[in-house]
Amino acid sequence: MSARRDLTLLHAASAFGPVLLAALLGLARDALTPTVVALVLVLAVVAVAAAGDRLSGVVAALSAALGYDVFFTRPFLSPTIASPADVELVVALVLVGLAVSEVAIRGRRAQAASACPVSTAGCGSRSARGCRPTASRPSSPPRPGASWDTCR
């Protein structure tokens, strides 16, 4: 499967997964506290954000907030929130999702940058996609044990 297709599937999962999870949790609405539901939905957002890109994390956070709103706030099965405490929880759910998405992206960028050789003699600049080779490289890799395969 191509990376583009994987990302498309992840975007679809980020849009529908948290809402479906909230619907399933809604079946046990009386047995669950709002805090437990919010934490389970945050776990779903974290999973999507860690596996995908910024868009996936944002969509998952908004989807989780919508699912919580529809299935766990009064009036039920309506996108209306009557309680100020529920408004705060929905806003917190979105903010946590956005923060986790950003942390995951920065972690992936740092991991990609750490794969670059330390010396810039053979690699150009660091980017989110790894190293960019320069037009000319010396005859040996930039550091002992490194290979030119790490420069992309």
ChimeraX attribute file (.defattr): number of C-alpha atoms within 10 A of each C-alpha:
attribute: neighborCount
match mode: 1-to-1
recipient: residues
	/A:1	5
	/A:2	7
	/A:3	8
	/A:4	9
	/A:5	10
	/A:6	12
	/A:7	16
	/A:8	14
	/A:9	13
	/A:10	22
	/A:11	21
	/A:12	14
	/A:13	17
	/A:14	27
	/A:15	21
	/A:16	16
	/A:17	21
	/A:18	28
	/A:19	24
	/A:20	15
	/A:21	17
	/A:22	25
	/A:23	18
	/A:24	12
	/A:25	20
	/A:26	20
	/A:27	11
	/A:28	10
	/A:29	15
	/A:30	10
	/A:31	9
	/A:32	13
	/A:33	11
	/A:34	16
	/A:35	10
	/A:36	10
	/A:37	18
	/A:38	20
	/A:39	12
	/A:40	17
	/A:41	27
	/A:42	23
	/A:43	14
	/A:44	21
	/A:45	31
	/A:46	22
	/A:47	16
	/A:48	29
	/A:49	29
	/A:50	20
	/A:51	17
	/A:52	20
	/A:53	18
	/A:54	19
	/A:55	16
	/A:56	26
	/A:57	32
	/A:58	26
	/A:59	24
	/A:60	34
	/A:61	34
	/A:62	24
	/A:63	23
	/A:64	31
	/A:65	26
	/A:66	21
	/A:67	26
	/A:68	29
	/A:69	24
	/A:70	21
	/A:71	21
	/A:72	25
	/A:73	21
	/A:74	15
	/A:75	14
	/A:76	14
	/A:77	15
	/A:78	13
	/A:79	15
	/A:80	14
	/A:81	17
	/A:82	11
	/A:83	11
	/A:84	9
	/A:85	11
	/A:86	17
	/A:87	16
	/A:88	10
	/A:89	17
	/A:90	23
	/A:91	15
	/A:92	16
	/A:93	22
	/A:94	23
	/A:95	16
	/A:96	17
	/A:97	28
	/A:98	23
	/A:99	16
	/A:100	23
	/A:101	28
	/A:102	18
	/A:103	15
	/A:104	20
	/A:105	20
	/A:106	13
	/A:107	13
	/A:108	17
	/A:109	16
	/A:110	15
	/A:111	13
	/A:112	17
	/A:113	18
	/A:114	13
	/A:115	15
	/A:116	26
	/A:117	22
	/A:118	13
	/A:119	11
	/A:120	15
	/A:121	15
	/A:122	24
	/A:123	24
	/A:124	18
	/A:125	14
	/A:126	21
	/A:127	13
	/A:128	13
	/A:129	11
	/A:130	20
	/A:131	22
	/A:132	16
	/A:133	18
	/A:134	14
	/A:135	8
	/A:136	10
	/A:137	15
	/A:138	8
	/A:139	7
	/A:140	11
	/A:141	19
	/A:142	19
	/A:143	12
	/A:144	8
	/A:145	7
	/A:146	15
	/A:147	13
	/A:148	15
	/A:149	8
	/A:150	16
	/A:151	20
	/A:152	15
